[in-house]
């Protein structure tokens, strides 16, 4: 089994995060730092991740939705000692990890699981499920700025796909928008607003496909239903 899948199925991290850990030299095979991301784990191999041995054990696959508060790191660990989303999930017995990420100051809907295939499908670049955000942007956005967002903008060598943009509220100081995008580039919404000459003041993800945050309070989480999991896998 490929090493990133092996780590994901052990409930340590998603495949993409596992690849990142390998690049950082945090994965060892039989006592040696792994330098081959494509390594296939063999029977009898000792796998160490971040100093801890990895053991595969049968466990129930679980799926959660968290309303991530701003000021919280989307990570299992943080070397700087900052609060992470895992601090909010201490009631969960299974070893889980976040699917994708929301940046430090972004709040809202985040999935966590121990299912490597689920995480892989939702985060793979070719799987473009619509993600909906509500944001407050600096200033009163003009019709031209809104059309640029709707048509797609260049955010540093990458032109975004057309976005669905709806104005919820506007005054001379700020504009509240609902935006749906289909890619998942790093800080994409913030970079899109910067590209049209504005700045994001607040940002919350409220939906992933038709799975909505609803009335889940910041810092709280709930299990996804089997039908929600099936929907997400089908969409991805």
Buried (B, 14 or more C-beta within 10 A) or exposed (E): EBBBBBBBBBBBBBBBBBBBBBEEEBBBBEEEEBEEBEBEBEEEEEBBBBEEEBEEEEEEBBBBBBBBBBEBBBBBEBEEEEEBBBEBBEEBEBBBBBBBBBEEEBBBBBBBBBBBBBBBBBBEEEBBBBBBBBBBBBBEBEEEBBEBBBEBBEBEEEEBEEBEBEEEEBEEEBBBBBBBBBBBBEEBBBBBBBBBEBEBBBBBBBBBBEBEBEEBEBBEBEEBEEEBBEBBEEBB
